[in-house]
Amino acid sequence: MDREDFDNLARDLLGRPLTAAEHRDLLPAIAAFRLKSGSTVAVLLVLYQSLRTEIAQAHAAALVARAKRRRARRALGMALGAILSSACVVLGYAIATRQSLRELDPTIRWTLSEEGRRAKWLSDAGILEALDRFAFPGWTSQPPFCFPGPNPDTGERPGIRTRP
């Protein structure tokens, strides 16, 4: 049997001619059995070879589908990991900010109190800096304190105004 005979047989059985790979795989059997056109063995060989081709194509399609599912699962895992990582960063930032504000809360309350406003006024007027340097005439330093004393030039005891 030649290629044309096998193609005609395949068209009758399968509705399509044999592929080049199917014909190549049948050549050793054709030569070994010395098949004639219309032989039952030839029909069985064509059906067997066609079945092998269909199984190989189905297996290849299953491998492609499995690879796509793996890629999709991996992409989903990466996206979920990125979302969870971002959520952890945001949550960590929120917790740190809240803790920082909680630690600053007493300082902020004092700053906004009457005493804090007076301290701000003393700082703005330069009095706190003068106290740090003991810049008032007659005042003495006994670390860590600064005590008022009489002004050596005038004999007066200068005070510090603490309210605006």
N, C-alpha and C positions, 0 to 999 in steps of 0.2 A: 504494500500500500504506500502510496506517496502522500505528500502533504495535502494535495487537493482532495483526495479520498477521505482523509481524516477530517478536513474542514467541512466537507459535505456531511459526513456522519455526525459531527459535532453540531452542525446547524439543525439536523433532523432531531437530535436528542436534546440539545441545550438551547437551541435558538440563537446560537452565536458560533463563530468559528473558534478554533483553538488558538490560544495565545502562542507566541513564539516560545515562551518558557515551557508551556505544557507540551508542545510538540517536541521540543528538545529533550524533555524528560521521557517521552514515549519512544524515542528513537531506539534505545537499547532493547526494549521489549519487542518492538516491531522486527528488529533484526534477529533476535533470539527465537521468536516464535514463527517467523516467516508468515506474517498475517496476510490474509487475503481480504479484499473489500467485502463488507457485510458480515465478517466473522463475529461470532458471539464474544470471543475473547477481546476483539477490538472494541466492541461496544462497552464491555466491562472496563477495559483500560481507559477509554475516553471518560466514562462516568467517574471512575476512581480518580483520574487526574483532575477532573473538574471539581470533584469534592475536595481534594487536597488544596486546590487553588482557593476555593471558597472559604475553607477553614483558615488558610493562611491570611486571607484578606480580613476575615472576622477577627482573627487574633491581632492583626496589626491595628485594626480599628479599636479594639479593646485596649491595647497598649496606649494608643493616642488619647483615648478618653480618660484612662487612668492617669496619664501624665498631666492632662488638663485639670483633672480634679485635684491632683497633688499641688499643681501650681496655684489653683484657686484657693485651696486650703492654706498653703504657705502664705499667699498674699493676705488672706483673711487673718491669719495669725500675726503677720507683721503689722497689719492695720490695727488690730486689737492691742498689740504690744505698744504701738505708738500712742494710741489713745490712752491706755492705762498709764504709760510713762508720763504723758502730758498731764493727766489728771493728778498723778502723784506730785509732779513739780508744782502744779497750781495749789494743791492742798498743802504741800509743805510751805509754800510761800505764804499762804493765808494763815497757817498756824504760826509761822515765824513773825508775821506782821502783827497778829493778835497778841502774841506773847510780848513783843516789843512794845506795843501800845499799853499792855497791862503793866509792864515795868515802868513805862513813862508816865502812867496815870498819876501817881502821887506828885511827880515833878511838875506836870502840867497843872494839876490842881493848885499847887503852891504858887506857881507862876501867875496864875489868874487870881489868886487871893489878894487881899489888901496888903499883906506883908510882902508878897512878891512884887506888887506894883511899887511899893516904897523902895525895895531893893533895886528895882530897875531905875527908879528916879535917882537914887544915890549913885548908881553906876553911871548914868547919863551925865550927872553933874560933876563927875570926876572925884567924888569924895571917897569912894572905895579905893581907887588907885592911890590917893593921897594917904589913906590909912595904911595901905600896904607899904608905902615908902616912909612912913612916919614923917610926913611933910608939914605937919602943923607945928608952929613954933611953940616950944615948951613941952611938947608931949614927949614921953619917954617910952622906950621899948623894953619890955620884959617878956621875951618870946614865950609863947606865941601871941602875946597880947600887947596892945598899945594903950597907955594910960595918959589921960589929960593932965597937964600941969600948967603952972603959970607961965605966961609969955615973958621971957627974960627982958624984953625991951619995954613992955608996958605994964607988966605985972597982972594983966587980966588973964582970966581963965577962959579961953575960947571954947565954945561948944559946937556941936554939929546939928544942924537942922535936919530932922529925919522925915519931915513931911513937906510936900511941895507948898 
